[in-house]
């Protein structure tokens, strides 16, 4: 029974982490774009 719960927890953690990782990638690209625009405008 313990193995079943372990598998369920791992699956749940993966499903919860996937969107966070994707959003993190988007945020990184967004910040890079803002940083580039800010650097160009300030310079």
MITOR-702557 format. One line per 8 residues: number of its first residue (from 0); for each residue x, y, z of N, C-alpha, C, O, CB. Coordinates in Angstrom, 3 decimals, padded with zeros to 6 digits, always signed. Each point is the difference from the previous one (the first is absolute). Glycine has a CB too. Layout:
BEGIN
NUM) X Y Z X Y Z X Y Z X Y Z X Y Z  ...;
This chain:
BEGIN
0) +000.830 -001.209 +000.000 -000.830 +001.209 +000.000 +000.867 +001.263 +000.000 -000.347 +001.012 -000.609 -001.460 -002.271 +001.831  +002.940 +001.171 -000.523 +000.895 +001.151 +000.078 +000.538 +000.365 -001.389 +000.126 +001.175 -000.346 +000.504 -001.832 +002.701  -000.319 -000.379 -003.139 +000.521 +000.255 -001.351 -001.057 +000.714 -000.841 +000.335 +000.860 -000.815 +001.153 -002.903 +000.969  -002.747 +001.696 +000.036 -001.082 +000.629 -000.765 -000.071 +001.485 +000.338 -000.095 +000.844 -000.891 -001.197 -003.019 +000.847  +001.339 +002.488 +001.343 -000.059 +001.407 +000.414 +001.229 +000.757 -000.507 -000.106 +001.161 -000.397 -001.222 -001.806 +002.447  +002.476 +000.000 -002.038 +001.220 +000.645 -000.493 -000.137 +000.347 -001.477 +000.372 +001.094 -000.426 +000.987 -002.353 +002.123  -001.891 +000.329 -002.469 -000.184 +000.229 -001.432 -000.992 +001.138 -000.229 +000.202 +000.836 -000.881 +000.304 -003.261 +000.410  -001.577 +002.453 +001.264 -001.016 +001.054 -000.140 +000.599 +001.357 +000.338 -000.260 +000.983 -000.695 -001.558 -002.627 +001.267;
8) +002.617 +001.706 +000.488 +000.612 +001.270 +000.399 +000.987 +000.492 -001.059 +000.049 +001.193 -000.301 -000.324 -001.836 +002.713  +001.049 -000.267 -002.968 +000.965 +000.372 -001.041 -000.728 +000.525 -001.232 +000.396 +001.008 -000.584 +001.223 -002.738 +001.437  -002.684 +001.038 -001.240 -000.774 +000.426 -001.160 -000.622 +001.369 +000.249 +000.031 +000.865 -000.876 -000.500 -003.265 +000.297  -000.089 +002.598 +001.755 -000.624 +001.282 +000.341 +001.051 +001.114 -000.006 -000.253 +001.093 -000.508 -001.493 -002.289 +001.901  +002.919 +000.916 -000.830 +001.066 +001.003 +000.044 +000.432 +000.383 -001.414 +000.254 +001.172 -000.278 +000.522 -002.081 +002.496  -000.693 -000.077 -003.106 +000.403 +000.270 -001.381 -001.040 +000.872 -000.705 +000.348 +000.950 -000.701 +000.892 -003.142 +000.634  -002.519 +001.860 +000.261 -001.076 +000.760 -000.636 -000.035 +001.433 +000.523 -000.331 +000.926 -000.740 -000.989 -003.043 +000.456  +001.659 +002.298 +001.557 -000.010 +001.347 +000.573 +001.238 +000.782 -000.425 -000.061 +001.219 -000.159 -001.258 -002.069 +002.114;
16) +002.454 +000.151 -002.141 +001.248 +000.671 -000.327 +000.080 +000.394 -001.478 +000.620 +001.009 -000.336 +000.470 -002.295 +002.172  -001.707 +000.507 -002.714 +000.081 +000.255 -001.438 -000.436 +001.423 -000.371 +000.757 +000.693 -000.679 -001.178 -003.124 +000.301  -000.758 +002.896 +000.792 -000.425 +001.367 -000.345 +000.920 +001.057 +000.608 +000.242 +001.043 -000.607 -002.598 -001.861 +000.469  +002.867 +000.545 +001.335 +000.889 +000.964 +000.654 +001.285 +000.155 -000.792 +000.500 +001.111 -000.175 -001.471 -001.702 +002.406  +001.512 -000.540 -002.715 +001.230 +000.033 -000.791 -000.244 +000.755 -001.309 +000.837 +000.793 -000.433 -000.085 -002.989 +001.455  -001.899 +001.945 -001.645 -000.318 +000.681 -001.264 -000.157 +001.498 +000.235 +000.535 +000.804 -000.764 -001.670 -002.884 -000.100  +000.412 +002.461 +001.907 -000.203 +001.415 +000.295 +001.329 +000.647 +000.363 +000.230 +001.166 -000.320 -002.581 -001.630 +001.100  +003.225 -000.281 -000.116 +001.316 +000.518 +000.358 +000.808 +000.314 -001.246 +000.721 +000.997 -000.037 -000.775 -002.310 +002.163;
24) -000.061 +000.465 -003.156 +000.708 +000.233 -001.259 -000.531 +001.256 -000.675 +000.772 +000.804 -000.523 -000.383 -003.273 +000.257  -001.699 +002.636 +000.280 -000.621 +001.177 -000.613 +000.423 +001.260 +000.751 +000.312 +001.017 -000.619 -002.281 -002.411 -000.139  +001.980 +001.326 +002.096 +000.402 +001.153 +000.801 +001.445 +000.382 -000.309 +000.327 +001.184 -000.076 -001.939 -001.864 +001.888  +002.475 -000.316 -001.990 +001.401 +000.276 -000.297 +000.125 +000.739 -001.332 +000.744 +000.975 -000.096 -000.055 -003.023 +001.397  -001.399 +001.600 -002.315 +000.044 +000.652 -001.306 -000.556 +001.419 +000.118 +000.499 +000.933 -000.628 -000.742 -003.168 -000.543  -000.807 +002.375 +001.995 -000.631 +001.314 +000.172 +000.980 +000.971 +000.652 +000.142 +001.141 -000.442 -002.410 -002.229 +000.644  +002.941 +000.629 +000.849 +000.954 +000.867 +000.693 +001.189 +000.342 -000.891 +000.526 +001.112 +000.059 -001.226 -002.122 +002.119  +001.121 +000.056 -003.002 +001.101 +000.278 -000.914 -000.416 +001.065 -001.008 +000.792 +000.880 -000.336 +000.071 -003.233 +000.619;
32) -002.097 +002.278 -000.764 -000.487 +000.974 -000.978 -000.084 +001.373 +000.649 +000.393 +000.998 -000.605 -001.691 -002.793 -000.608  +000.789 +001.854 +002.438 -000.114 +001.275 +000.710 +001.384 +000.577 +000.274 +000.218 +001.201 -000.162 -002.379 -001.956 +001.208  +003.087 -000.092 -000.632 +001.355 +000.442 +000.290 +000.675 +000.562 -001.246 +000.696 +001.013 +000.072 -000.551 -002.724 +001.742  -000.346 +001.061 -002.945 +000.593 +000.457 -001.256 -000.599 +001.344 -000.408 +000.720 +000.909 -000.414 -000.336 -003.300 -000.294  -001.700 +002.507 +000.827 -000.682 +001.247 -000.380 +000.425 +001.120 +000.943 +000.237 +001.126 -000.436 -002.213 -002.425 -000.478  +002.071 +000.991 +002.211 +000.388 +001.012 +000.974 +001.438 +000.456 -000.225 +000.300 +001.191 +000.082 -001.904 -002.187 +001.563  +002.494 +000.039 -001.931 +001.400 +000.318 -000.241 +000.154 +000.859 -001.244 +000.777 +000.955 -000.005 -000.110 -003.092 +001.112  -001.415 +001.798 -002.180 +000.106 +000.756 -001.244 -000.534 +001.420 +000.165 +000.584 +000.955 -000.512 -000.803 -003.091 -000.772;
40) -000.906 +002.267 +002.011 -000.606 +001.313 +000.183 +000.850 +000.874 +000.918 +000.136 +001.202 -000.227 -002.399 -002.217 -000.125  +002.844 +000.391 +001.411 +000.783 +000.774 +000.949 +001.340 +000.441 -000.575 +000.559 +001.026 +000.388 -001.675 -002.269 +001.440  +001.615 +000.440 -002.765 +001.326 +000.300 -000.544 -000.055 +001.147 -000.967 +001.027 +000.389 -000.556 -000.384 -002.749 +000.840;
